[in-house]
Amino acid sequence: MQGLTEKEFREIRELAYRSFGLDLRPGKEALVNARLARRVQELGLGSLSEYVEAVKADRTGEELERLINALTTNHTSFLREPQHFALLRETVLPPLRGRGGVRIWSAGCSTGEEPYTILFTAADVLGAERIGALELLATDISTRVLDTAKAGIYPRERLEGLPPGWAQRFFQKGEGRWEGSVRVKREWRARVEFRRLNLMQDFSHLPRFRVIFCRNVMIYFDKPTQERLVARFTDRLEPGGWFLIGHSEGLMGVRHELDYVKPAVYRKPSRSALGGGRSV
Ligand SMILES: C[S@@+](CC[C@H](N)C(=O)[O-])C[C@H]1O[C@@H](n2cnc3c(N)ncnc32)[C@H](O)[C@@H]1O
């Protein structure tokens, strides 16, 4: 396939922005071309314009999903950006020990390492008898990553650097053809509700959460999209609830109603602070 034309880039850009908020700035032409050329070929199409038409015509939404998978990364790991899990362990969870219905949402959970790390941290803090109080929702736009997350199977090396005892407590070792892999034990997998959700679509039907993780997802969105999304996340937080983003992200230039706590950590003002002075 030839390099993509200005018109083709514009078409892909509009489609990606409209469908999943992806902000493909001018300058990303080579990336788009490199990532989509193979798919265009596989489908036996002659150009990216034809590909855009094929995506639009596909009522199953599968091709659209392939498109987002091609243009974004699903990179993640257990205990990624460990400061957030230290915050959960030391500050967020201990006061909730006596409470029922502690809801946490991992939005843009990719292959599951993030929600499982949340779960294992909560199991440490709440203990086996109170872990039932945790309601953990994990969502992503991509069914491909969600399938991996639900299966909970990972190469054994991914466990390196995890707290002592986690491997034994939460994972089973693969044998035979699964040698070299580990799997999150069934009873722990069952504690996470994995669901497909495009963050560009309405989620006001969800309950309110104590903590929302949306890390390394908004990097793909432009400021107006981020602003609208942060407002919708804020609406889904309990008063005093926590909003966690990736450390390489920031809400600079995004208007929001959250209190800044420290890098990558924000908090919804508690009820008593609403209307009056703000406190963290
Ligand atoms: C880089 S991964 C981040 C995974 C994890 N949160 C972390 O920080 O390790 C970004 C994820 O965001 C998802 N994503 C991108 N756009 C999305 C959208 N509009 N709605 C829901 N998920 C989206 C991608 O499918 C991908 O799995």
Ligand as a Chemical Component Dictionary entry (heavy atoms), coordinates in Angstrom:
data_LIG
# 
_chem_comp.id                   LIG 
_chem_comp.type                 NON-POLYMER 
_chem_comp.pdbx_formal_charge   0 
_chem_comp.three_letter_code    LIG 
# 
loop_
_chem_comp_atom.comp_id 
_chem_comp_atom.atom_id 
_chem_comp_atom.alt_atom_id 
_chem_comp_atom.type_symbol 
_chem_comp_atom.charge 
_chem_comp_atom.model_Cartn_x 
_chem_comp_atom.model_Cartn_y 
_chem_comp_atom.model_Cartn_z 
_chem_comp_atom.pdbx_ordinal 
LIG C1  C1  C 0  -2.226  1.482  28.160 1  
LIG S1  S1  S 1  -3.637  0.581  28.649 2  
LIG C2  C2  C 0  -3.713  1.003  30.374 3  
LIG C3  C3  C 0  -3.956  -0.196 31.269 4  
LIG C4  C4  C 0  -3.934  0.101  32.773 5  
LIG N1  N1  N 0  -4.954  1.067  33.134 6  
LIG C5  C5  C 0  -2.567  0.547  33.208 7  
LIG O1  O1  O 0  -2.378  1.732  33.499 8  
LIG O2  O2  O -1 -1.666  -0.266 33.266 9  
LIG C6  C6  C 0  -4.952  1.587  27.942 10 
LIG C7  C7  C 0  -6.285  0.849  27.800 11 
LIG O3  O3  O 0  -7.307  1.805  27.530 12 
LIG C8  C8  C 0  -8.258  1.203  26.678 13 
LIG N2  N2  N 0  -9.042  2.266  26.023 14 
LIG C9  C9  C 0  -8.635  3.163  25.092 15 
LIG N3  N3  N 0  -9.667  3.934  24.703 16 
LIG C10 C10 C 0  -10.752 3.520  25.408 17 
LIG C11 C11 C 0  -12.127 3.927  25.445 18 
LIG N4  N4  N 0  -12.600 4.897  24.656 19 
LIG N5  N5  N 0  -12.945 3.291  26.300 20 
LIG C12 C12 C 0  -12.483 2.290  27.097 21 
LIG N6  N6  N 0  -11.219 1.846  27.095 22 
LIG C13 C13 C 0  -10.355 2.472  26.259 23 
LIG C14 C14 C 0  -7.408  0.393  25.708 24 
LIG O4  O4  O 0  -8.159  -0.649 25.104 25 
LIG C15 C15 C 0  -6.300  -0.132 26.632 26 
LIG O5  O5  O 0  -6.567  -1.431 27.101 27 
# 
loop_
_chem_comp_bond.comp_id 
_chem_comp_bond.atom_id_1 
_chem_comp_bond.atom_id_2 
_chem_comp_bond.value_order 
_chem_comp_bond.pdbx_ordinal 
LIG C1  S1  SING 1  
LIG S1  C2  SING 2  
LIG S1  C6  SING 3  
LIG C2  C3  SING 4  
LIG C3  C4  SING 5  
LIG C4  N1  SING 6  
LIG C4  C5  SING 7  
LIG C5  O1  DOUB 8  
LIG C5  O2  SING 9  
LIG C6  C7  SING 10 
LIG C7  O3  SING 11 
LIG C7  C15 SING 12 
LIG O3  C8  SING 13 
LIG C8  N2  SING 14 
LIG C8  C14 SING 15 
LIG N2  C9  SING 16 
LIG N2  C13 SING 17 
LIG C9  N3  DOUB 18 
LIG N3  C10 SING 19 
LIG C10 C11 SING 20 
LIG C10 C13 DOUB 21 
LIG C11 N4  SING 22 
LIG C11 N5  DOUB 23 
LIG N5  C12 SING 24 
LIG C12 N6  DOUB 25 
LIG N6  C13 SING 26 
LIG C14 O4  SING 27 
LIG C14 C15 SING 28 
LIG C15 O5  SING 29 
# 
